[in-house]
Amino acid sequence: MTIRRPHKLPFALLMLTLAAGLSGCSGLIALPVRTASAVVKVVPVAGNVVAAPLDVAADAID
């Protein structure tokens, strides 16, 4: 009984397709950080200061 290995080209194309499909999910992942930033910005005086690192983190995720 021999073990069949998948051909390299179809496997590579499958991995490339999966990677391309998952690349659009970063906006969904950054959504909670952006929501927290928007909520914090409502706080007077310190809101923008506290929200700045959250905005940077959300931009890094995107």
N, C-alpha and C positions, 0 to 999 in steps of 0.2 A: 504494500500500500504506500503510495507516494503522496507527499503533501504538496498541494498546488499552491503556489504563491501568486498573488495578484500581479498583473503587469504594472510596471512603474508609471507609465503615462496615464492610464485611467485613474489610478490611485492619486496621482499628483493633481489631476484635474478635479477630482472630487474634493480634495483638501483645499484647493484654491477656491472652489465654489462655496464651500462651507465658510471659509475665512471671509469671503466677500459678503456673504449673507449676514454674518455676525457683526460686520463692521458698522452697520447701521444702528446697532443697539446702544451705542455709547450715549446718545441723547436720552434714552430711557434710563440708563444708569445714572446720569447726571441730574435727572429730574428731582430726586429728593434733596440734593445739595442746593439746587437752584431754588426750590421751594423754601427751604430753611433760610436761605439768604434773603428772599423776599419778605419773609415773616420778620426777620431780625431788622430789616431796614425800616420797618414801621416804628421801631422804638426811637423816641426823640433823642437827640444829642449823640448817643453812642452807637446807634444802629448802623450807620454807614461804616464806622470803624470796625465793628465786629463782622459786618457782612463782607468786607474786602477779602479776607482770607478764604471765605466760602466761595466767592466769585472766582478767585484764582484756582481753587481746587476744581470747581466745575469746568473751567476752561481747560484745565489739564486733562480731565476725563474726556472731554470732547476732542 
